[in-house]
Amino acid sequence: MKSPYNGQEVITLDNVSKRYYLYPQRVRELKKAILHLPTFLKDSRARQPFWALRDVSLTVRRGESVGIIGPNGAGKSTLLRIVSRLAPLTKGKLTVRGRVSPLLELGAGFHPQISGRENAVLNAVLLGLSHKEAQEKLPEIVEFSELGNFIDQPMRTYSSGMYVRLGFAVAVHVRPEILLVDEVLAVGDAEFQRKCFDHIEKLRQEQVTIVLVTHDLESVKRFCDRAVLLNHGVIAVEGEPQEVVDEYLSSHFEFSAGPTDGGDS
């Protein structure tokens, strides 16, 4: 499909593959592994490769919003981790042009022993702002997160929803050029989800590139310019969101009513 976005290619995956290894027996104790080293080494050699992604080629242009959908285990989160450089690829080539702001794993990058305020500054710096810029952005981050006095409490006291609030607030206030979002918004309450999606729409209007992994198919149709269906680590379908969603639903959620006895239905 010809993209309506003729600007710079900001994300390019060229035949990207990611391999993990599955081991037949998990070693639960270091002591046992050391005492039975020959057996452990033999078991390690029996590991089985598992390809989370296979020869995935995908291009995202500046200002595009792309939704990644598919069943659990399809490779969606792995793809985002590779784009954010949190996971190395096994084969292929990745090119990313622009400041990446990832919102991938609940609580990733937050230190539980320091306050939300300190974590917000620390993570903003890690995402590319100077310390001065992070401090200047802090009031906006705190206001958006709606954490109130909890912003000065250690993050070990936070609920999962509070983690999401602060994580999203930081991610969208560091002047992202590329925003990666992986399902975490599903943890927040309905009102905060609405607020987040309103802000995502604002970022779209500002030509921020967005890659959204979600099981919320309505969000894909509403916010995305293009959708990609992943299945077993490969791209099954790519195109208009409605078409891709329809293909996903027809291929993965078909069911048979089974034989009937001729009675009323």
TILO-5321 format. One record per residue (C-alpha): y, x, z; residue in one letter. Coordinates in steps of 0.25 Angstrom, whole numbers, padded with zeros to 4 digits. Layout:
BEGIN
[[Y,X,Z],a] ...
***
This chain:
BEGIN
[[0000,0000,0000],m] [[0014,0005,-0003],k] [[0022,0007,0009],s] [[0036,0001,0010],p] [[0040,0013,0018],y] [[0044,0024,0008],n] [[0049,0033,0019],g] [[0043,0046,0024],q] [[0029,0046,0028],e] [[0029,0049,0043],v] [[0014,0047,0046],i] [[0004,0052,0036],t] [[-0011,0053,0039],l] [[-0019,0060,0028],d] [[-0034,0058,0030],n] [[-0033,0059,0045],v] [[-0047,0059,0052],s] [[-0049,0059,0067],k] [[-0063,0063,0073],r] [[-0067,0062,0088],y] [[-0081,0065,0093],y] [[-0090,0056,0101],l] [[-0099,0063,0111],y] [[-0113,0057,0114],p] [[-0111,0060,0129],q] [[-0098,0061,0137],r] [[-0098,0072,0147],v] [[-0092,0066,0160],r] [[-0092,0078,0169],e] [[-0087,0092,0165],l] [[-0097,0098,0175],k] [[-0109,0091,0168],k] [[-0104,0097,0154],a] [[-0103,0111,0160],i] [[-0117,0110,0167],l] [[-0123,0105,0154],h] [[-0115,0112,0144],l] [[-0126,0114,0133],p] [[-0130,0100,0134],t] [[-0115,0096,0133],f] [[-0112,0105,0121],l] [[-0124,0099,0114],k] [[-0119,0085,0117],d] [[-0105,0089,0112],s] [[-0111,0093,0098],r] [[-0117,0080,0097],a] [[-0103,0073,0097],r] [[-0101,0063,0086],q] [[-0088,0063,0077],p] [[-0080,0050,0077],f] [[-0069,0048,0067],w] [[-0058,0040,0072],a] [[-0050,0041,0059],l] [[-0056,0045,0045],r] [[-0047,0050,0034],d] [[-0035,0041,0038],v] [[-0023,0042,0028],s] [[-0010,0034,0032],l] [[0004,0036,0029],t] [[0016,0029,0038],v] [[0030,0030,0033],r] [[0043,0030,0041],r] [[0046,0016,0046],g] [[0033,0010,0044],e] [[0025,0002,0054],s] [[0010,0004,0052],v] [[0000,-0004,0060],g] [[-0014,0002,0063],i] [[-0025,-0008,0066],i] [[-0040,-0008,0067],g] [[-0051,-0010,0077],p] [[-0053,-0002,0089],n] [[-0058,0012,0086],g] [[-0052,0011,0072],a] [[-0044,0024,0074],g] [[-0030,0018,0076],k] [[-0026,0025,0089],s] [[-0032,0038,0083],t] [[-0023,0037,0071],l] [[-0011,0035,0080],l] [[-0015,0047,0089],r] [[-0016,0056,0077],i] [[-0003,0052,0072],v] [[0004,0054,0085],s] [[-0004,0068,0086],r] [[-0011,0064,0099],l] [[-0024,0066,0092],a] [[-0027,0077,0081],p] [[-0033,0072,0068],l] [[-0046,0078,0064],t] [[-0044,0078,0049],k] [[-0032,0075,0039],g] [[-0017,0076,0040],k] [[-0007,0069,0049],l] [[0008,0070,0046],t] [[0019,0063,0055],v] [[0034,0064,0053],r] [[0042,0059,0064],g] [[0043,0057,0079],r] [[0030,0050,0084],v] [[0031,0041,0096],s] [[0016,0037,0100],p] [[0013,0025,0109],l] [[-0002,0027,0108],l] [[-0009,0027,0122],e] [[-0005,0020,0134],l] [[0001,0030,0144],g] [[-0001,0042,0135],a] [[0009,0053,0138],g] [[0013,0046,0151],f] [[0011,0054,0164],h] [[0007,0045,0175],p] [[0013,0052,0186],q] [[0028,0052,0182],i] [[0037,0040,0180],s] [[0039,0032,0168],g] [[0053,0037,0166],r] [[0048,0052,0166],e] [[0036,0048,0156],n] [[0046,0041,0147],a] [[0055,0054,0146],v] [[0043,0063,0145],l] [[0036,0055,0134],n] [[0049,0053,0126],a] [[0051,0068,0126],v] [[0036,0070,0121],l] [[0039,0060,0110],l] [[0050,0069,0105],g] [[0063,0066,0113],l] [[0071,0076,0120],s] [[0072,0075,0135],h] [[0086,0070,0134],k] [[0083,0060,0123],e] [[0071,0055,0132],a] [[0081,0053,0143],q] [[0091,0045,0135],e] [[0080,0036,0129],k] [[0074,0034,0143],l] [[0083,0022,0147],p] [[0078,0014,0134],e] [[0064,0018,0137],i] [[0064,0013,0151],v] [[0071,0000,0147],e] [[0061,-0003,0136],f] [[0049,0000,0145],s] [[0054,-0011,0155],e] [[0047,-0003,0166],l] [[0059,-0004,0176],g] [[0057,0004,0189],n] [[0043,0008,0185],f] [[0049,0018,0175],i] [[0051,0027,0187],d] [[0037,0025,0192],q] [[0025,0035,0189],p] [[0017,0030,0176],m] [[0004,0029,0184],r] [[0010,0016,0190],t] [[0012,0010,0176],y] [[0003,-0001,0170],s] [[-0002,0000,0156],s] [[0009,-0009,0151],g] [[0020,0000,0158],m] [[0014,0012,0151],y] [[0016,0005,0138],v] [[0030,0001,0141],r] [[0034,0015,0144],l] [[0026,0021,0132],g] [[0032,0012,0122],f] [[0046,0013,0127],a] [[0045,0028,0126],v] [[0038,0028,0112],a] [[0049,0019,0106],v] [[0061,0026,0112],h] [[0059,0040,0107],v] [[0065,0037,0093],r] [[0051,0037,0087],p] [[0049,0039,0072],e] [[0035,0035,0072],i] [[0029,0026,0083],l] [[0014,0025,0085],l] [[0009,0013,0094],v] [[-0005,0011,0098],d] [[-0008,-0003,0104],e] [[-0002,0001,0117],v] [[0008,-0011,0116],l] [[-0004,-0020,0119],a] [[-0003,-0016,0133],v] [[0011,-0021,0136],g] [[0014,-0035,0139],d] [[0018,-0045,0129],a] [[0033,-0044,0131],e] [[0033,-0029,0130],f] [[0025,-0029,0118],q] [[0035,-0038,0111],r] [[0046,-0028,0116],k] [[0038,-0016,0110],c] [[0036,-0023,0097],f] [[0050,-0027,0096],d] [[0054,-0012,0098],h] [[0043,-0008,0087],i] [[0050,-0017,0078],e] [[0064,-0011,0081],k] [[0057,0003,0078],l] [[0052,-0002,0065],r] [[0066,-0006,0061],q] [[0070,0008,0064],e] [[0060,0013,0055],q] [[0051,0019,0065],v] [[0037,0022,0060],t] [[0027,0014,0068],i] [[0012,0015,0068],v] [[0006,0004,0077],l] [[-0009,0003,0081],v] [[-0012,-0011,0087],t] [[-0022,-0022,0087],h] [[-0011,-0032,0087],d] [[-0012,-0036,0072],l] [[0001,-0045,0073],e] [[0009,-0033,0077],s] [[0004,-0025,0065],v] [[0008,-0037,0056],k] [[0022,-0038,0063],r] [[0026,-0024,0064],f] [[0019,-0015,0054],c] [[0022,-0013,0039],d] [[0008,-0008,0037],r] [[-0005,-0008,0044],a] [[-0018,0000,0043],v] [[-0032,-0004,0047],l] [[-0040,0007,0053],l] [[-0055,0005,0055],n] [[-0065,0016,0059],h] [[-0055,0026,0057],g] [[-0051,0023,0043],v] [[-0040,0015,0037],i] [[-0046,0002,0032],a] [[-0034,-0005,0027],v] [[-0019,-0002,0026],e] [[-0008,-0011,0021],g] [[0001,-0023,0025],e] [[-0001,-0027,0040],p] [[-0006,-0041,0037],q] [[-0016,-0036,0027],e] [[-0021,-0026,0036],v] [[-0022,-0035,0048],v] [[-0029,-0045,0039],d] [[-0039,-0035,0034],e] [[-0042,-0030,0049],y] [[-0044,-0044,0054],l] [[-0053,-0048,0042],s] [[-0062,-0035,0043],s] [[-0063,-0034,0058],h] [[-0062,-0048,0064],f] [[-0070,-0056,0055],e] [[-0081,-0064,0062],f] [[-0092,-0074,0058],s] [[-0093,-0087,0064],a] [[-0108,-0087,0063],g] [[-0117,-0098,0058],p] [[-0114,-0112,0062],t] [[-0123,-0123,0066],d] [[-0115,-0133,0057],g] [[-0108,-0139,0069],g] [[-0093,-0142,0069],d] [[-0084,-0130,0070],s] 
***
